């Protein structure tokens, strides 16, 4: 999936658990803050779409995959540490660049 000029994230979750809901909220908050609408989020529940999870070799949830821009990166967890998330996904937000 590509969305021109946007960051593309896939978030794999398992049902509507507290951890899943927290990961969704954290991802939306961080994207809204850091990427000013320049992002697309796809949320995939592995209970509803097990084949997609198998195709992506998802072993634990929540798992976030940054597909665009390359390179593809993955992180597992509830995404509560914003700095760690941006660092592990090899992202520097447009806002961070403006502050320099």
Gaussian input, Z-matrix of N, CA and C with variables (Angstrom, degrees):
# hf/3-21g

backbone

0 1
 N
 C     1     B1
 C     2     B2     1     A1
 N     3     B3     2     A2     1     D1
 C     4     B4     3     A3     2     D2
 C     5     B5     4     A4     3     D3
 N     6     B6     5     A5     4     D4
 C     7     B7     6     A6     5     D5
 C     8     B8     7     A7     6     D6
 N     9     B9     8     A8     7     D7
 C    10    B10     9     A9     8     D8
 C    11    B11    10    A10     9     D9
 N    12    B12    11    A11    10    D10
 C    13    B13    12    A12    11    D11
 C    14    B14    13    A13    12    D12
 N    15    B15    14    A14    13    D13
 C    16    B16    15    A15    14    D14
 C    17    B17    16    A16    15    D15
 N    18    B18    17    A17    16    D16
 C    19    B19    18    A18    17    D17
 C    20    B20    19    A19    18    D18
 N    21    B21    20    A20    19    D19
 C    22    B22    21    A21    20    D20
 C    23    B23    22    A22    21    D21
 N    24    B24    23    A23    22    D22
 C    25    B25    24    A24    23    D23
 C    26    B26    25    A25    24    D24
 N    27    B27    26    A26    25    D25
 C    28    B28    27    A27    26    D26
 C    29    B29    28    A28    27    D27
 N    30    B30    29    A29    28    D28
 C    31    B31    30    A30    29    D29
 C    32    B32    31    A31    30    D30
 N    33    B33    32    A32    31    D31
 C    34    B34    33    A33    32    D32
 C    35    B35    34    A34    33    D33
 N    36    B36    35    A35    34    D34
 C    37    B37    36    A36    35    D35
 C    38    B38    37    A37    36    D36
 N    39    B39    38    A38    37    D37
 C    40    B40    39    A39    38    D38
 C    41    B41    40    A40    39    D39
 N    42    B42    41    A41    40    D40
 C    43    B43    42    A42    41    D41
 C    44    B44    43    A43    42    D42
 N    45    B45    44    A44    43    D43
 C    46    B46    45    A45    44    D44
 C    47    B47    46    A46    45    D45
 N    48    B48    47    A47    46    D46
 C    49    B49    48    A48    47    D47
 C    50    B50    49    A49    48    D48
 N    51    B51    50    A50    49    D49
 C    52    B52    51    A51    50    D50
 C    53    B53    52    A52    51    D51
 N    54    B54    53    A53    52    D52
 C    55    B55    54    A54    53    D53
 C    56    B56    55    A55    54    D54
 N    57    B57    56    A56    55    D55
 C    58    B58    57    A57    56    D56
 C    59    B59    58    A58    57    D57
 N    60    B60    59    A59    58    D58
 C    61    B61    60    A60    59    D59
 C    62    B62    61    A61    60    D60
 N    63    B63    62    A62    61    D61
 C    64    B64    63    A63    62    D62
 C    65    B65    64    A64    63    D63
 N    66    B66    65    A65    64    D64
 C    67    B67    66    A66    65    D65
 C    68    B68    67    A67    66    D66
 N    69    B69    68    A68    67    D67
 C    70    B70    69    A69    68    D68
 C    71    B71    70    A70    69    D69
 N    72    B72    71    A71    70    D70
 C    73    B73    72    A72    71    D71
 C    74    B74    73    A73    72    D72
 N    75    B75    74    A74    73    D73
 C    76    B76    75    A75    74    D74
 C    77    B77    76    A76    75    D75
 N    78    B78    77    A77    76    D76
 C    79    B79    78    A78    77    D77
 C    80    B80    79    A79    78    D78
 N    81    B81    80    A80    79    D79
 C    82    B82    81    A81    80    D80
 C    83    B83    82    A82    81    D81
 N    84    B84    83    A83    82    D82
 C    85    B85    84    A84    83    D83
 C    86    B86    85    A85    84    D84
 N    87    B87    86    A86    85    D85
 C    88    B88    87    A87    86    D86
 C    89    B89    88    A88    87    D87
 N    90    B90    89    A89    88    D88
 C    91    B91    90    A90    89    D89
 C    92    B92    91    A91    90    D90
 N    93    B93    92    A92    91    D91
 C    94    B94    93    A93    92    D92
 C    95    B95    94    A94    93    D93
 N    96    B96    95    A95    94    D94
 C    97    B97    96    A96    95    D95
 C    98    B98    97    A97    96    D96
 N    99    B99    98    A98    97    D97
 C   100   B100    99    A99    98    D98
 C   101   B101   100   A100    99    D99
 N   102   B102   101   A101   100   D100
 C   103   B103   102   A102   101   D101
 C   104   B104   103   A103   102   D102
 N   105   B105   104   A104   103   D103
 C   106   B106   105   A105   104   D104
 C   107   B107   106   A106   105   D105
 N   108   B108   107   A107   106   D106
 C   109   B109   108   A108   107   D107
 C   110   B110   109   A109   108   D108
 N   111   B111   110   A110   109   D109
 C   112   B112   111   A111   110   D110
 C   113   B113   112   A112   111   D111
 N   114   B114   113   A113   112   D112
 C   115   B115   114   A114   113   D113
 C   116   B116   115   A115   114   D114
 N   117   B117   116   A116   115   D115
 C   118   B118   117   A117   116   D116
 C   119   B119   118   A118   117   D117
 N   120   B120   119   A119   118   D118
 C   121   B121   120   A120   119   D119
 C   122   B122   121   A121   120   D120
 N   123   B123   122   A122   121   D121
 C   124   B124   123   A123   122   D122
 C   125   B125   124   A124   123   D123
 N   126   B126   125   A125   124   D124
 C   127   B127   126   A126   125   D125
 C   128   B128   127   A127   126   D126
 N   129   B129   128   A128   127   D127
 C   130   B130   129   A129   128   D128
 C   131   B131   130   A130   129   D129
 N   132   B132   131   A131   130   D130
 C   133   B133   132   A132   131   D131
 C   134   B134   133   A133   132   D132
 N   135   B135   134   A134   133   D133
 C   136   B136   135   A135   134   D134
 C   137   B137   136   A136   135   D135
 N   138   B138   137   A137   136   D136
 C   139   B139   138   A138   137   D137
 C   140   B140   139   A139   138   D138
 N   141   B141   140   A140   139   D139
 C   142   B142   141   A141   140   D140
 C   143   B143   142   A142   141   D141
 N   144   B144   143   A143   142   D142
 C   145   B145   144   A144   143   D143
 C   146   B146   145   A145   144   D144
 N   147   B147   146   A146   145   D145
 C   148   B148   147   A147   146   D146
 C   149   B149   148   A148   147   D147
 N   150   B150   149   A149   148   D148
 C   151   B151   150   A150   149   D149
 C   152   B152   151   A151   150   D150
 N   153   B153   152   A152   151   D151
 C   154   B154   153   A153   152   D152
 C   155   B155   154   A154   153   D153
 N   156   B156   155   A155   154   D154
 C   157   B157   156   A156   155   D155
 C   158   B158   157   A157   156   D156
 N   159   B159   158   A158   157   D157
 C   160   B160   159   A159   158   D158
 C   161   B161   160   A160   159   D159
 N   162   B162   161   A161   160   D160
 C   163   B163   162   A162   161   D161
 C   164   B164   163   A163   162   D162
 N   165   B165   164   A164   163   D163
 C   166   B166   165   A165   164   D164
 C   167   B167   166   A166   165   D165
 N   168   B168   167   A167   166   D166
 C   169   B169   168   A168   167   D167
 C   170   B170   169   A169   168   D168
 N   171   B171   170   A170   169   D169
 C   172   B172   171   A171   170   D170
 C   173   B173   172   A172   171   D171
 N   174   B174   173   A173   172   D172
 C   175   B175   174   A174   173   D173
 C   176   B176   175   A175   174   D174
 N   177   B177   176   A176   175   D175
 C   178   B178   177   A177   176   D176
 C   179   B179   178   A178   177   D177
 N   180   B180   179   A179   178   D178
 C   181   B181   180   A180   179   D179
 C   182   B182   181   A181   180   D180
 N   183   B183   182   A182   181   D181
 C   184   B184   183   A183   182   D182
 C   185   B185   184   A184   183   D183
 N   186   B186   185   A185   184   D184
 C   187   B187   186   A186   185   D185
 C   188   B188   187   A187   186   D186
 N   189   B189   188   A188   187   D187
 C   190   B190   189   A189   188   D188
 C   191   B191   190   A190   189   D189
 N   192   B192   191   A191   190   D190
 C   193   B193   192   A192   191   D191
 C   194   B194   193   A193   192   D192
 N   195   B195   194   A194   193   D193
 C   196   B196   195   A195   194   D194
 C   197   B197   196   A196   195   D195
 N   198   B198   197   A197   196   D196
 C   199   B199   198   A198   197   D197
 C   200   B200   199   A199   198   D198
 N   201   B201   200   A200   199   D199
 C   202   B202   201   A201   200   D200
 C   203   B203   202   A202   201   D201
 N   204   B204   203   A203   202   D202
 C   205   B205   204   A204   203   D203
 C   206   B206   205   A205   204   D204
 N   207   B207   206   A206   205   D205
 C   208   B208   207   A207   206   D206
 C   209   B209   208   A208   207   D207
 N   210   B210   209   A209   208   D208
 C   211   B211   210   A210   209   D209
 C   212   B212   211   A211   210   D210
 N   213   B213   212   A212   211   D211
 C   214   B214   213   A213   212   D212
 C   215   B215   214   A214   213   D213
 N   216   B216   215   A215   214   D214
 C   217   B217   216   A216   215   D215
 C   218   B218   217   A217   216   D216
 N   219   B219   218   A218   217   D217
 C   220   B220   219   A219   218   D218
 C   221   B221   220   A220   219   D219
 N   222   B222   221   A221   220   D220
 C   223   B223   222   A222   221   D221
 C   224   B224   223   A223   222   D222
 N   225   B225   224   A224   223   D223
 C   226   B226   225   A225   224   D224
 C   227   B227   226   A226   225   D225
 N   228   B228   227   A227   226   D226
 C   229   B229   228   A228   227   D227
 C   230   B230   229   A229   228   D228
 N   231   B231   230   A230   229   D229
 C   232   B232   231   A231   230   D230
 C   233   B233   232   A232   231   D231
 N   234   B234   233   A233   232   D232
 C   235   B235   234   A234   233   D233
 C   236   B236   235   A235   234   D234
 N   237   B237   236   A236   235   D235
 C   238   B238   237   A237   236   D236
 C   239   B239   238   A238   237   D237
 N   240   B240   239   A239   238   D238
 C   241   B241   240   A240   239   D239
 C   242   B242   241   A241   240   D240
 N   243   B243   242   A242   241   D241
 C   244   B244   243   A243   242   D242
 C   245   B245   244   A244   243   D243
 N   246   B246   245   A245   244   D244
 C   247   B247   246   A246   245   D245
 C   248   B248   247   A247   246   D246
 N   249   B249   248   A248   247   D247
 C   250   B250   249   A249   248   D248
 C   251   B251   250   A250   249   D249
 N   252   B252   251   A251   250   D250
 C   253   B253   252   A252   251   D251
 C   254   B254   253   A253   252   D252
 N   255   B255   254   A254   253   D253
 C   256   B256   255   A255   254   D254
 C   257   B257   256   A256   255   D255
 N   258   B258   257   A257   256   D256
 C   259   B259   258   A258   257   D257
 C   260   B260   259   A259   258   D258
 N   261   B261   260   A260   259   D259
 C   262   B262   261   A261   260   D260
 C   263   B263   262   A262   261   D261
 N   264   B264   263   A263   262   D262
 C   265   B265   264   A264   263   D263
 C   266   B266   265   A265   264   D264
 N   267   B267   266   A266   265   D265
 C   268   B268   267   A267   266   D266
 C   269   B269   268   A268   267   D267
 N   270   B270   269   A269   268   D268
 C   271   B271   270   A270   269   D269
 C   272   B272   271   A271   270   D270
 N   273   B273   272   A272   271   D271
 C   274   B274   273   A273   272   D272
 C   275   B275   274   A274   273   D273
 N   276   B276   275   A275   274   D274
 C   277   B277   276   A276   275   D275
 C   278   B278   277   A277   276   D276
 N   279   B279   278   A278   277   D277
 C   280   B280   279   A279   278   D278
 C   281   B281   280   A280   279   D279
 N   282   B282   281   A281   280   D280
 C   283   B283   282   A282   281   D281
 C   284   B284   283   A283   282   D282
 N   285   B285   284   A284   283   D283
 C   286   B286   285   A285   284   D284
 C   287   B287   286   A286   285   D285
 N   288   B288   287   A287   286   D286
 C   289   B289   288   A288   287   D287
 C   290   B290   289   A289   288   D288
 N   291   B291   290   A290   289   D289
 C   292   B292   291   A291   290   D290
 C   293   B293   292   A292   291   D291
 N   294   B294   293   A293   292   D292
 C   295   B295   294   A294   293   D293
 C   296   B296   295   A295   294   D294
 N   297   B297   296   A296   295   D295
 C   298   B298   297   A297   296   D296
 C   299   B299   298   A298   297   D297

   B1=1.4567
   B2=1.5219
   B3=1.3060
   B4=1.4561
   B5=1.5155
   B6=1.2691
   B7=1.4522
   B8=1.5152
   B9=1.3311
   B10=1.4530
   B11=1.5279
   B12=1.3449
   B13=1.4623
   B14=1.5278
   B15=1.2989
   B16=1.4603
   B17=1.5176
   B18=1.3366
   B19=1.4527
   B20=1.5209
   B21=1.3285
   B22=1.4600
   B23=1.5219
   B24=1.3317
   B25=1.4583
   B26=1.5237
   B27=1.3317
   B28=1.4608
   B29=1.5188
   B30=1.3266
   B31=1.4567
   B32=1.5239
   B33=1.3339
   B34=1.4658
   B35=1.5204
   B36=1.3376
   B37=1.4614
   B38=1.5294
   B39=1.3276
   B40=1.4602
   B41=1.5212
   B42=1.3198
   B43=1.4551
   B44=1.5171
   B45=1.3287
   B46=1.4679
   B47=1.5222
   B48=1.3324
   B49=1.4575
   B50=1.5234
   B51=1.3221
   B52=1.4608
   B53=1.5327
   B54=1.3210
   B55=1.4708
   B56=1.5225
   B57=1.3234
   B58=1.4655
   B59=1.5215
   B60=1.3177
   B61=1.4627
   B62=1.5281
   B63=1.3222
   B64=1.4662
   B65=1.5312
   B66=1.3265
   B67=1.4696
   B68=1.5274
   B69=1.3297
   B70=1.4708
   B71=1.5253
   B72=1.3207
   B73=1.4670
   B74=1.5235
   B75=1.3354
   B76=1.4617
   B77=1.5228
   B78=1.3263
   B79=1.4637
   B80=1.5286
   B81=1.3100
   B82=1.4672
   B83=1.5249
   B84=1.3280
   B85=1.4725
   B86=1.5279
   B87=1.3189
   B88=1.4635
   B89=1.5271
   B90=1.3312
   B91=1.4641
   B92=1.5190
   B93=1.3195
   B94=1.4691
   B95=1.5234
   B96=1.3221
   B97=1.4638
   B98=1.5245
   B99=1.3277
   B100=1.4665
   B101=1.5252
   B102=1.3226
   B103=1.4617
   B104=1.5237
   B105=1.3221
   B106=1.4678
   B107=1.5324
   B108=1.3072
   B109=1.4568
   B110=1.5156
   B111=1.3104
   B112=1.4653
   B113=1.5266
   B114=1.3414
   B115=1.4607
   B116=1.5211
   B117=1.3168
   B118=1.4579
   B119=1.5279
   B120=1.3241
   B121=1.4623
   B122=1.5262
   B123=1.3344
   B124=1.4584
   B125=1.5261
   B126=1.3380
   B127=1.4618
   B128=1.5250
   B129=1.3306
   B130=1.4569
   B131=1.5212
   B132=1.3159
   B133=1.4630
   B134=1.5248
   B135=1.3208
   B136=1.4616
   B137=1.5269
   B138=1.3356
   B139=1.4590
   B140=1.5270
   B141=1.3220
   B142=1.4581
   B143=1.5241
   B144=1.3298
   B145=1.4746
   B146=1.5239
   B147=1.3370
   B148=1.4628
   B149=1.5263
   B150=1.3308
   B151=1.4565
   B152=1.5215
   B153=1.3330
   B154=1.4669
   B155=1.5247
   B156=1.3276
   B157=1.4659
   B158=1.5212
   B159=1.3049
   B160=1.4675
   B161=1.5230
   B162=1.3228
   B163=1.4713
   B164=1.5234
   B165=1.3343
   B166=1.4691
   B167=1.5290
   B168=1.3438
   B169=1.4705
   B170=1.5367
   B171=1.3273
   B172=1.4575
   B173=1.5225
   B174=1.3298
   B175=1.4614
   B176=1.5215
   B177=1.3360
   B178=1.4691
   B179=1.5227
   B180=1.3191
   B181=1.4618
   B182=1.5133
   B183=1.3117
   B184=1.4567
   B185=1.5339
   B186=1.3345
   B187=1.4563
   B188=1.5159
   B189=1.3177
   B190=1.4606
   B191=1.5208
   B192=1.3242
   B193=1.4642
   B194=1.5229
   B195=1.3264
   B196=1.4745
   B197=1.5157
   B198=1.3282
   B199=1.4629
   B200=1.5188
   B201=1.3199
   B202=1.4602
   B203=1.5143
   B204=1.3111
   B205=1.4552
   B206=1.5260
   B207=1.3383
   B208=1.4705
   B209=1.5171
   B210=1.3003
   B211=1.4656
   B212=1.5274
   B213=1.3195
   B214=1.4597
   B215=1.5347
   B216=1.3200
   B217=1.4725
   B218=1.5166
   B219=1.3602
   B220=1.4584
   B221=1.5220
   B222=1.3238
   B223=1.4519
   B224=1.5256
   B225=1.3229
   B226=1.4609
   B227=1.5208
   B228=1.3294
   B229=1.4551
   B230=1.5098
   B231=1.3293
   B232=1.4698
   B233=1.5209
   B234=1.3344
   B235=1.4647
   B236=1.5195
   B237=1.3277
   B238=1.4592
   B239=1.5278
   B240=1.3294
   B241=1.4643
   B242=1.5290
   B243=1.3175
   B244=1.4615
   B245=1.5286
   B246=1.3212
   B247=1.4705
   B248=1.5214
   B249=1.3222
   B250=1.4616
   B251=1.5294
   B252=1.3114
   B253=1.4643
   B254=1.5198
   B255=1.3211
   B256=1.4599
   B257=1.5263
   B258=1.3278
   B259=1.4584
   B260=1.5249
   B261=1.3278
   B262=1.4685
   B263=1.5184
   B264=1.3202
   B265=1.4600
   B266=1.5236
   B267=1.3390
   B268=1.4569
   B269=1.5315
   B270=1.3404
   B271=1.4591
   B272=1.5113
   B273=1.2962
   B274=1.4592
   B275=1.5057
   B276=1.2854
   B277=1.4598
   B278=1.5196
   B279=1.3235
   B280=1.4727
   B281=1.5204
   B282=1.3200
   B283=1.4620
   B284=1.5110
   B285=1.3410
   B286=1.4615
   B287=1.5222
   B288=1.3194
   B289=1.4629
   B290=1.5206
   B291=1.3444
   B292=1.4636
   B293=1.5092
   B294=1.3445
   B295=1.4570
   B296=1.5139
   B297=1.3413
   B298=1.4570
   B299=1.4973
   A1=107.95
   A2=116.22
   A3=119.70
   A4=109.09
   A5=115.03
   A6=122.29
   A7=105.12
   A8=115.83
   A9=120.79
   A10=112.41
   A11=114.92
   A12=123.30
   A13=114.18
   A14=118.43
   A15=120.76
   A16=109.98
   A17=114.20
   A18=119.57
   A19=106.77
   A20=117.05
   A21=121.36
   A22=108.35
   A23=115.18
   A24=122.45
   A25=110.20
   A26=116.02
   A27=122.16
   A28=107.06
   A29=115.88
   A30=121.28
   A31=108.28
   A32=115.93
   A33=121.96
   A34=108.37
   A35=115.25
   A36=121.68
   A37=108.82
   A38=115.65
   A39=121.25
   A40=108.28
   A41=116.57
   A42=120.71
   A43=112.73
   A44=114.28
   A45=120.94
   A46=110.28
   A47=114.87
   A48=120.97
   A49=109.98
   A50=115.42
   A51=120.95
   A52=110.20
   A53=117.17
   A54=121.24
   A55=111.07
   A56=116.94
   A57=120.66
   A58=111.07
   A59=116.31
   A60=120.62
   A61=111.27
   A62=116.68
   A63=120.83
   A64=110.48
   A65=117.19
   A66=120.74
   A67=110.58
   A68=117.14
   A69=121.15
   A70=110.00
   A71=116.84
   A72=121.09
   A73=111.58
   A74=116.79
   A75=120.65
   A76=111.26
   A77=117.36
   A78=120.20
   A79=110.52
   A80=117.29
   A81=119.93
   A82=111.51
   A83=116.89
   A84=120.95
   A85=110.64
   A86=116.81
   A87=121.25
   A88=110.58
   A89=117.16
   A90=119.78
   A91=111.34
   A92=116.78
   A93=120.41
   A94=110.49
   A95=116.19
   A96=121.54
   A97=112.08
   A98=116.53
   A99=120.59
   A100=115.16
   A101=118.35
   A102=119.92
   A103=115.09
   A104=118.11
   A105=123.08
   A106=114.52
   A107=117.70
   A108=120.53
   A109=114.17
   A110=117.09
   A111=122.26
   A112=110.37
   A113=116.32
   A114=120.71
   A115=110.31
   A116=114.93
   A117=122.41
   A118=106.63
   A119=116.56
   A120=121.77
   A121=108.95
   A122=115.62
   A123=122.01
   A124=106.14
   A125=116.09
   A126=120.50
   A127=107.81
   A128=115.82
   A129=121.73
   A130=108.93
   A131=116.18
   A132=122.12
   A133=107.12
   A134=117.10
   A135=120.61
   A136=112.43
   A137=117.26
   A138=119.93
   A139=111.05
   A140=116.91
   A141=122.15
   A142=112.93
   A143=117.35
   A144=122.57
   A145=110.42
   A146=117.65
   A147=119.09
   A148=113.90
   A149=117.90
   A150=120.08
   A151=111.75
   A152=117.09
   A153=119.84
   A154=110.33
   A155=116.07
   A156=120.12
   A157=110.38
   A158=116.67
   A159=120.08
   A160=110.60
   A161=116.97
   A162=120.63
   A163=112.02
   A164=116.47
   A165=121.81
   A166=112.27
   A167=116.05
   A168=121.84
   A169=111.52
   A170=115.51
   A171=121.91
   A172=108.06
   A173=116.67
   A174=121.93
   A175=112.62
   A176=117.02
   A177=121.55
   A178=108.02
   A179=115.23
   A180=119.70
   A181=109.07
   A182=117.64
   A183=126.71
   A184=111.60
   A185=115.09
   A186=122.68
   A187=108.11
   A188=115.79
   A189=121.97
   A190=108.67
   A191=115.43
   A192=121.44
   A193=107.80
   A194=115.73
   A195=121.01
   A196=105.68
   A197=116.62
   A198=120.76
   A199=112.53
   A200=116.43
   A201=121.48
   A202=107.17
   A203=119.13
   A204=128.20
   A205=111.39
   A206=116.07
   A207=119.91
   A208=109.85
   A209=119.01
   A210=127.17
   A211=111.15
   A212=113.99
   A213=121.02
   A214=108.38
   A215=116.75
   A216=122.80
   A217=109.39
   A218=115.85
   A219=122.30
   A220=110.57
   A221=115.00
   A222=120.45
   A223=107.47
   A224=115.16
   A225=121.91
   A226=108.46
   A227=116.56
   A228=120.99
   A229=111.59
   A230=115.71
   A231=120.16
   A232=113.73
   A233=117.56
   A234=123.55
   A235=113.10
   A236=116.70
   A237=120.46
   A238=113.61
   A239=118.22
   A240=121.05
   A241=109.13
   A242=116.30
   A243=122.18
   A244=112.68
   A245=117.49
   A246=120.17
   A247=111.03
   A248=116.24
   A249=120.49
   A250=110.29
   A251=116.89
   A252=120.89
   A253=110.87
   A254=117.14
   A255=120.88
   A256=111.26
   A257=116.56
   A258=120.69
   A259=111.88
   A260=117.15
   A261=120.43
   A262=112.79
   A263=116.54
   A264=119.40
   A265=112.15
   A266=115.26
   A267=121.68
   A268=111.16
   A269=114.19
   A270=120.69
   A271=109.78
   A272=115.24
   A273=118.47
   A274=104.30
   A275=115.07
   A276=118.89
   A277=110.73
   A278=116.89
   A279=120.13
   A280=111.67
   A281=118.44
   A282=121.18
   A283=111.14
   A284=117.06
   A285=120.17
   A286=110.68
   A287=117.13
   A288=120.89
   A289=110.85
   A290=117.12
   A291=120.64
   A292=112.03
   A293=116.65
   A294=120.97
   A295=113.15
   A296=117.14
   A297=121.12
   A298=111.29
   D1=129.47
   D2=174.81
   D3=-128.80
   D4=140.64
   D5=175.03
   D6=-126.84
   D7=115.17
   D8=-172.72
   D9=-53.02
   D10=130.09
   D11=176.37
   D12=60.74
   D13=26.62
   D14=179.75
   D15=-129.67
   D16=152.88
   D17=168.54
   D18=-76.21
   D19=138.15
   D20=179.07
   D21=-119.30
   D22=122.41
   D23=-179.57
   D24=-121.61
   D25=137.04
   D26=170.42
   D27=-114.66
   D28=126.77
   D29=179.00
   D30=-115.13
   D31=115.43
   D32=177.74
   D33=-93.77
   D34=126.86
   D35=-179.86
   D36=-128.54
   D37=169.74
   D38=175.36
   D39=-121.85
   D40=98.50
   D41=177.37
   D42=67.06
   D43=-166.37
   D44=-177.44
   D45=-104.31
   D46=58.29
   D47=179.11
   D48=-84.22
   D49=167.02
   D50=177.34
   D51=-58.49
   D52=-43.23
   D53=-179.30
   D54=-65.12
   D55=-42.06
   D56=178.63
   D57=-62.92
   D58=-46.55
   D59=-179.44
   D60=-63.58
   D61=-38.86
   D62=178.64
   D63=-65.09
   D64=-41.79
   D65=179.13
   D66=-63.09
   D67=-42.35
   D68=178.72
   D69=-62.40
   D70=-48.48
   D71=179.81
   D72=-60.55
   D73=-44.99
   D74=-179.54
   D75=-63.41
   D76=-44.26
   D77=-179.62
   D78=-63.24
   D79=-46.05
   D80=179.55
   D81=-62.14
   D82=-41.61
   D83=-179.91
   D84=-63.57
   D85=-46.81
   D86=-178.41
   D87=-65.17
   D88=-44.46
   D89=179.99
   D90=-63.73
   D91=-42.84
   D92=179.37
   D93=-61.83
   D94=-42.29
   D95=-178.38
   D96=-70.71
   D97=-43.65
   D98=-169.92
   D99=-94.30
   D100=-27.15
   D101=-170.30
   D102=-119.78
   D103=8.23
   D104=170.44
   D105=42.84
   D106=48.75
   D107=178.19
   D108=78.92
   D109=0.74
   D110=-178.77
   D111=-90.52
   D112=49.99
   D113=-177.29
   D114=-154.14
   D115=160.45
   D116=175.89
   D117=-135.69
   D118=127.94
   D119=-179.03
   D120=-114.69
   D121=131.58
   D122=173.45
   D123=-116.98
   D124=124.88
   D125=178.67
   D126=-106.77
   D127=124.73
   D128=-178.01
   D129=-119.63
   D130=120.22
   D131=175.84
   D132=-88.20
   D133=117.15
   D134=-176.57
   D135=-65.90
   D136=-19.96
   D137=176.01
   D138=-72.90
   D139=-30.28
   D140=179.92
   D141=-92.08
   D142=-27.82
   D143=-177.11
   D144=-132.40
   D145=63.92
   D146=-176.22
   D147=-62.92
   D148=-30.39
   D149=-179.27
   D150=-66.74
   D151=-37.66
   D152=177.39
   D153=-62.79
   D154=-42.75
   D155=178.96
   D156=-64.27
   D157=-40.57
   D158=178.90
   D159=-65.26
   D160=-42.36
   D161=179.14
   D162=-60.70
   D163=-35.36
   D164=-179.94
   D165=-88.22
   D166=-1.62
   D167=-178.89
   D168=58.06
   D169=47.22
   D170=178.09
   D171=-78.55
   D172=119.91
   D173=-177.84
   D174=-104.79
   D175=-21.05
   D176=-178.84
   D177=-147.22
   D178=154.52
   D179=176.66
   D180=-130.48
   D181=154.15
   D182=-5.32
   D183=-71.12
   D184=142.97
   D185=173.34
   D186=-125.52
   D187=128.26
   D188=177.13
   D189=-105.84
   D190=132.28
   D191=175.09
   D192=-118.62
   D193=125.34
   D194=171.65
   D195=-94.29
   D196=112.98
   D197=-177.83
   D198=-92.01
   D199=-39.98
   D200=-176.53
   D201=-131.96
   D202=135.44
   D203=-1.62
   D204=-77.28
   D205=157.83
   D206=177.41
   D207=-63.06
   D208=158.51
   D209=-1.24
   D210=-79.54
   D211=157.60
   D212=177.33
   D213=-66.97
   D214=137.04
   D215=178.93
   D216=-133.33
   D217=153.58
   D218=179.14
   D219=-131.04
   D220=148.06
   D221=173.06
   D222=-146.05
   D223=140.33
   D224=-179.89
   D225=-110.27
   D226=136.17
   D227=176.56
   D228=135.95
   D229=-175.30
   D230=-174.97
   D231=-86.55
   D232=3.14
   D233=173.71
   D234=64.11
   D235=29.11
   D236=-175.54
   D237=-78.69
   D238=-20.96
   D239=179.98
   D240=-99.47
   D241=99.12
   D242=-174.13
   D243=-59.84
   D244=-47.07
   D245=-178.69
   D246=-62.72
   D247=-42.33
   D248=179.07
   D249=-64.79
   D250=-41.84
   D251=178.74
   D252=-59.32
   D253=-51.82
   D254=-178.94
   D255=-61.55
   D256=-39.56
   D257=179.58
   D258=-67.34
   D259=-48.51
   D260=-177.37
   D261=-66.44
   D262=-30.09
   D263=177.74
   D264=-86.84
   D265=4.38
   D266=179.03
   D267=57.85
   D268=44.60
   D269=-179.83
   D270=-113.88
   D271=141.32
   D272=164.29
   D273=-124.32
   D274=125.77
   D275=-173.70
   D276=-72.04
   D277=153.00
   D278=174.68
   D279=-57.04
   D280=-35.62
   D281=179.31
   D282=-65.97
   D283=-38.95
   D284=178.83
   D285=-62.96
   D286=-38.39
   D287=179.52
   D288=-66.32
   D289=-36.75
   D290=-179.56
   D291=-65.90
   D292=-30.96
   D293=-176.55
   D294=-75.29
   D295=-17.93
   D296=-177.11
   D297=-72.32

